[in-house]
């Protein structure tokens, strides 16, 4: 998907907060943790050094006990529990 299509998946008040997307990581050889590899590719590409969190429903695409991962359920998406977890984690990042 292009960035504009991705932005429109979310509510209008969030469109401006979706600022970029991860580059595609080649499938061959497939990384063990594909989504993690995509995020790390973006971090490297952009030379990003700040705090970050990943919100995802694909737990198996991240290393075990990955600290930056906030998990949501595929069937539910973002609900109050996920928002509370994100809020807590973002506030923690801002204190560092």
Secondary structure as GFF3:
##gff-version 3
##sequence-region A 1 96
A	DSSP	alpha_helix	3	7	.	.	.	ID=ss1
A	DSSP	three_ten_helix	12	17	.	.	.	ID=ss2
A	DSSP	alpha_helix	34	46	.	.	.	ID=ss3
A	DSSP	beta_strand	54	56	.	.	.	ID=ss4
A	DSSP	three_ten_helix	59	61	.	.	.	ID=ss5
A	DSSP	beta_strand	69	71	.	.	.	ID=ss6
A	DSSP	alpha_helix	80	95	.	.	.	ID=ss7
###
